[in-house]
Amino acid sequence: MRIDEEDEKNQFYDEVLAMKTDATTYLLGLRKWCKKIYHSDLYYNLGSTLCVFLFEIENKQSVEDNRIWVINGDVPKMYLDSFGATTIKEVLENFCNLAEEWSSNILEGKSLDECFPFD
């Protein structure tokens, strides 16, 4: 669902708009390879608890890698390219696996150098 076309009567409308703004800021501010965002689509909506967006971007580092998933909500923000995860199920599974690896390394006192860089 295209966020810009979303009807205000949709569930969690205000929360989703806030999540979209936060995800946009995340991509543009923290990821220097994201030059421009063309649009985003909402693929999973639990309001401020959890949203999954698919952004179409201009990627400075890879012309073909122009679709990026962003997970946002009451969890650490994360981006995933659309090559590795093509469905919402895969996006959420990847998120859980990467978060589990990160937290296991923290608990075991291991390095985070090879883990996804959660904020």
C-alpha positions in Angstrom: 0.0 0.0 0.0 1.4 3.3 -1.0 1.6 5.4 2.2 1.0 8.7 0.4 -2.3 7.4 -0.9 -3.4 5.9 2.4 -6.9 6.8 3.7 -6.9 8.3 7.1 -9.5 5.7 8.2 -7.0 2.9 7.8 -5.8 1.3 11.0 -3.0 3.1 12.8 -2.8 5.8 10.2 -1.0 8.4 12.3 1.4 5.8 13.8 2.2 4.5 10.3 3.0 8.0 9.0 5.3 8.6 12.0 7.0 5.2 11.3 7.4 6.1 7.6 9.0 9.5 8.6 11.3 7.7 11.0 12.3 5.0 8.5 13.0 7.7 5.9 15.2 9.6 8.3 17.0 6.3 9.1 17.8 5.6 5.4 18.8 9.1 4.5 20.7 9.9 7.6 22.5 6.8 8.5 23.1 5.2 5.2 25.4 7.3 3.0 24.7 5.1 0.0 21.0 6.1 -0.1 21.1 9.3 -2.3 17.3 9.7 -2.8 14.1 8.0 -1.9 11.5 7.7 -4.7 8.7 6.2 -2.8 7.8 3.6 -0.1 5.2 1.0 0.3 3.8 -0.4 3.6 3.9 -4.2 3.6 3.2 -4.9 7.3 1.3 -2.7 9.7 1.1 -3.1 13.5 1.3 0.7 14.0 4.1 1.9 16.2 4.7 -1.6 17.4 6.1 -2.9 14.0 6.0 -1.7 10.4 7.8 -3.1 7.4 8.3 -0.8 4.4 9.8 -1.4 1.0 11.6 1.7 -0.3 12.6 2.4 -3.8 15.8 4.4 -3.6 18.7 5.8 -5.7 21.6 3.8 -4.4 25.0 5.4 -4.9 26.9 2.1 -4.5 24.8 -0.3 -6.6 22.4 0.7 -9.4 20.6 -2.7 -9.3 20.2 -2.6 -5.5 17.4 0.0 -5.5 14.8 -1.6 -3.3 15.4 -1.7 0.5 13.2 -3.2 3.2 13.1 -1.2 6.5 11.8 -2.7 9.7 10.8 -0.1 12.3 8.8 0.1 15.5 9.4 -1.1 19.1 12.5 -3.0 17.8 15.8 -1.7 16.6 15.5 -0.3 13.0 17.0 -2.5 10.3 17.4 -2.4 6.6 17.6 -5.4 4.3 18.1 -5.6 0.5 15.3 -7.1 -1.5 17.6 -9.7 -3.1 17.9 -11.8 0.1 14.4 -11.4 1.4 11.5 -11.3 -1.1 8.5 -11.8 1.2 7.4 -10.4 4.6 8.0 -13.8 6.2 11.6 -13.8 4.9 12.1 -10.2 6.0 10.9 -10.9 9.6 12.9 -14.2 9.7 16.0 -12.4 8.6 15.5 -9.7 11.2 15.0 -12.3 14.0 18.0 -14.3 12.9 20.3 -11.2 12.8 19.0 -9.8 16.1 19.5 -13.2 17.7 23.1 -13.4 16.5 23.7 -9.9 17.7 22.2 -10.5 21.2 24.0 -13.8 21.5 27.3 -12.2 20.8 26.5 -9.5 23.4 25.6 -12.1 26.1 28.6 -14.2 25.3 31.0 -11.3 25.3 31.9 -11.9 21.6 32.8 -9.3 19.0 30.0 -7.5 17.1 32.2 -6.9 14.1 30.6 -9.5 12.0 27.0 -8.7 13.1 24.5 -6.4 11.6 25.1 -2.9 12.9 22.0 -2.4 15.0 21.7 1.2 16.4 
